[in-house]
Amino acid sequence: MLTVDEVMKENERAKQLLTQKEKGVTLATSMSAMKRKLTYRSIMLVAACLCYWFYGGSLFILAIGMLVGVTMQDFGWLRVIEKTWPFTVKITDWEKVKRIAEEHD
């Protein structure tokens, strides 16, 4: 049995899928959905670079490398989603997605 929070999350995800079906999935639309995450990572990257600039040390180089690495991994994942989106549209049961999106409105 799903909790109310889990049902609401499913509802939001279903609405997101329906929006993506209409607009399509591109790298640009995916990035706009990740604004908060990318902003946070940018702030952390600038902070790590400033700490390295003022204090030096290999720990900050490691932090910078990790931030750049996870961001590159996300972009790679988004490119894969963009390429496979036409197939996802074909195999998705959109009626079920619509029913889930309409729950708890």
Rosetta constraint file for C-alpha pairs under 8 A:
AtomPair CA 2 CA 6 HARMONIC 5.86 0.50
AtomPair CA 2 CA 7 HARMONIC 6.26 0.50
AtomPair CA 3 CA 7 HARMONIC 6.29 0.50
AtomPair CA 4 CA 8 HARMONIC 6.14 0.50
AtomPair CA 5 CA 9 HARMONIC 6.17 0.50
AtomPair CA 6 CA 10 HARMONIC 6.19 0.50
AtomPair CA 7 CA 11 HARMONIC 6.05 0.50
AtomPair CA 8 CA 12 HARMONIC 6.17 0.50
AtomPair CA 8 CA 104 HARMONIC 7.25 0.50
AtomPair CA 9 CA 13 HARMONIC 6.10 0.50
AtomPair CA 10 CA 14 HARMONIC 6.01 0.50
AtomPair CA 10 CA 100 HARMONIC 6.96 0.50
AtomPair CA 10 CA 101 HARMONIC 7.63 0.50
AtomPair CA 11 CA 15 HARMONIC 6.29 0.50
AtomPair CA 11 CA 100 HARMONIC 5.51 0.50
AtomPair CA 11 CA 101 HARMONIC 4.61 0.50
AtomPair CA 11 CA 102 HARMONIC 7.20 0.50
AtomPair CA 11 CA 103 HARMONIC 6.51 0.50
AtomPair CA 11 CA 104 HARMONIC 7.58 0.50
AtomPair CA 12 CA 16 HARMONIC 6.16 0.50
AtomPair CA 12 CA 101 HARMONIC 6.79 0.50
AtomPair CA 13 CA 17 HARMONIC 6.18 0.50
AtomPair CA 13 CA 101 HARMONIC 7.77 0.50
AtomPair CA 14 CA 18 HARMONIC 6.29 0.50
AtomPair CA 14 CA 97 HARMONIC 5.43 0.50
AtomPair CA 14 CA 98 HARMONIC 6.98 0.50
AtomPair CA 14 CA 100 HARMONIC 6.19 0.50
AtomPair CA 14 CA 101 HARMONIC 4.96 0.50
AtomPair CA 15 CA 19 HARMONIC 6.26 0.50
AtomPair CA 15 CA 97 HARMONIC 7.89 0.50
AtomPair CA 15 CA 98 HARMONIC 7.69 0.50
AtomPair CA 15 CA 101 HARMONIC 5.18 0.50
AtomPair CA 16 CA 20 HARMONIC 6.17 0.50
AtomPair CA 17 CA 21 HARMONIC 6.07 0.50
AtomPair CA 17 CA 97 HARMONIC 7.75 0.50
AtomPair CA 18 CA 22 HARMONIC 6.44 0.50
AtomPair CA 18 CA 94 HARMONIC 7.98 0.50
AtomPair CA 18 CA 97 HARMONIC 7.48 0.50
AtomPair CA 18 CA 98 HARMONIC 7.44 0.50
AtomPair CA 19 CA 23 HARMONIC 6.23 0.50
AtomPair CA 20 CA 24 HARMONIC 5.02 0.50
AtomPair CA 20 CA 25 HARMONIC 5.89 0.50
AtomPair CA 21 CA 25 HARMONIC 7.61 0.50
AtomPair CA 21 CA 89 HARMONIC 7.01 0.50
AtomPair CA 24 CA 85 HARMONIC 7.78 0.50
AtomPair CA 25 CA 29 HARMONIC 6.30 0.50
AtomPair CA 25 CA 30 HARMONIC 6.73 0.50
AtomPair CA 25 CA 81 HARMONIC 7.69 0.50
AtomPair CA 25 CA 82 HARMONIC 5.53 0.50
AtomPair CA 25 CA 85 HARMONIC 6.62 0.50
AtomPair CA 26 CA 30 HARMONIC 6.13 0.50
AtomPair CA 26 CA 79 HARMONIC 7.91 0.50
AtomPair CA 26 CA 82 HARMONIC 5.46 0.50
AtomPair CA 27 CA 31 HARMONIC 6.04 0.50
AtomPair CA 27 CA 75 HARMONIC 7.89 0.50
AtomPair CA 27 CA 78 HARMONIC 6.24 0.50
AtomPair CA 27 CA 79 HARMONIC 6.42 0.50
AtomPair CA 27 CA 82 HARMONIC 6.69 0.50
AtomPair CA 28 CA 32 HARMONIC 6.27 0.50
AtomPair CA 29 CA 33 HARMONIC 6.46 0.50
AtomPair CA 30 CA 34 HARMONIC 6.52 0.50
AtomPair CA 30 CA 78 HARMONIC 6.86 0.50
AtomPair CA 31 CA 35 HARMONIC 6.39 0.50
AtomPair CA 34 CA 38 HARMONIC 6.10 0.50
AtomPair CA 35 CA 39 HARMONIC 5.94 0.50
AtomPair CA 36 CA 40 HARMONIC 6.10 0.50
AtomPair CA 37 CA 41 HARMONIC 6.18 0.50
AtomPair CA 38 CA 42 HARMONIC 6.02 0.50
AtomPair CA 38 CA 71 HARMONIC 7.90 0.50
AtomPair CA 39 CA 43 HARMONIC 6.23 0.50
AtomPair CA 40 CA 44 HARMONIC 6.22 0.50
AtomPair CA 41 CA 45 HARMONIC 5.98 0.50
AtomPair CA 41 CA 67 HARMONIC 6.71 0.50
AtomPair CA 41 CA 71 HARMONIC 7.92 0.50
AtomPair CA 42 CA 46 HARMONIC 6.17 0.50
AtomPair CA 43 CA 47 HARMONIC 6.13 0.50
AtomPair CA 44 CA 48 HARMONIC 6.05 0.50
AtomPair CA 44 CA 67 HARMONIC 7.79 0.50
AtomPair CA 45 CA 49 HARMONIC 6.10 0.50
AtomPair CA 45 CA 63 HARMONIC 7.91 0.50
AtomPair CA 45 CA 64 HARMONIC 6.00 0.50
AtomPair CA 45 CA 67 HARMONIC 6.48 0.50
AtomPair CA 45 CA 68 HARMONIC 7.93 0.50
AtomPair CA 46 CA 50 HARMONIC 6.07 0.50
AtomPair CA 47 CA 51 HARMONIC 6.12 0.50
AtomPair CA 48 CA 52 HARMONIC 6.14 0.50
AtomPair CA 48 CA 60 HARMONIC 5.64 0.50
AtomPair CA 48 CA 61 HARMONIC 7.81 0.50
AtomPair CA 48 CA 63 HARMONIC 6.57 0.50
AtomPair CA 48 CA 64 HARMONIC 6.12 0.50
AtomPair CA 49 CA 53 HARMONIC 6.06 0.50
AtomPair CA 49 CA 60 HARMONIC 7.13 0.50
AtomPair CA 49 CA 64 HARMONIC 6.96 0.50
AtomPair CA 50 CA 54 HARMONIC 6.14 0.50
AtomPair CA 51 CA 55 HARMONIC 5.58 0.50
AtomPair CA 51 CA 56 HARMONIC 6.91 0.50
AtomPair CA 51 CA 60 HARMONIC 6.86 0.50
AtomPair CA 52 CA 56 HARMONIC 4.32 0.50
AtomPair CA 52 CA 57 HARMONIC 6.36 0.50
AtomPair CA 52 CA 60 HARMONIC 5.50 0.50
AtomPair CA 52 CA 61 HARMONIC 7.11 0.50
AtomPair CA 56 CA 60 HARMONIC 7.37 0.50
AtomPair CA 57 CA 61 HARMONIC 7.18 0.50
AtomPair CA 58 CA 62 HARMONIC 6.27 0.50
AtomPair CA 59 CA 63 HARMONIC 6.35 0.50
AtomPair CA 60 CA 64 HARMONIC 6.09 0.50
AtomPair CA 61 CA 65 HARMONIC 6.08 0.50
AtomPair CA 62 CA 66 HARMONIC 6.13 0.50
AtomPair CA 63 CA 67 HARMONIC 6.17 0.50
AtomPair CA 64 CA 68 HARMONIC 6.17 0.50
AtomPair CA 65 CA 69 HARMONIC 5.88 0.50
AtomPair CA 66 CA 70 HARMONIC 6.10 0.50
AtomPair CA 67 CA 71 HARMONIC 6.22 0.50
AtomPair CA 68 CA 72 HARMONIC 6.13 0.50
AtomPair CA 69 CA 73 HARMONIC 6.15 0.50
AtomPair CA 70 CA 74 HARMONIC 6.21 0.50
AtomPair CA 71 CA 75 HARMONIC 6.35 0.50
AtomPair CA 72 CA 76 HARMONIC 6.21 0.50
AtomPair CA 73 CA 77 HARMONIC 6.18 0.50
AtomPair CA 74 CA 78 HARMONIC 6.12 0.50
AtomPair CA 75 CA 79 HARMONIC 6.22 0.50
AtomPair CA 76 CA 80 HARMONIC 6.41 0.50
AtomPair CA 77 CA 81 HARMONIC 6.31 0.50
AtomPair CA 78 CA 82 HARMONIC 6.11 0.50
AtomPair CA 79 CA 83 HARMONIC 6.22 0.50
AtomPair CA 80 CA 84 HARMONIC 6.20 0.50
AtomPair CA 81 CA 85 HARMONIC 5.81 0.50
AtomPair CA 84 CA 88 HARMONIC 6.36 0.50
AtomPair CA 85 CA 89 HARMONIC 6.18 0.50
AtomPair CA 86 CA 90 HARMONIC 6.50 0.50
AtomPair CA 87 CA 91 HARMONIC 6.44 0.50
AtomPair CA 88 CA 92 HARMONIC 5.97 0.50
AtomPair CA 93 CA 97 HARMONIC 6.55 0.50
AtomPair CA 94 CA 98 HARMONIC 6.10 0.50
AtomPair CA 95 CA 99 HARMONIC 6.29 0.50
AtomPair CA 96 CA 100 HARMONIC 6.27 0.50
AtomPair CA 97 CA 101 HARMONIC 6.13 0.50
AtomPair CA 98 CA 102 HARMONIC 6.20 0.50
AtomPair CA 99 CA 103 HARMONIC 6.49 0.50
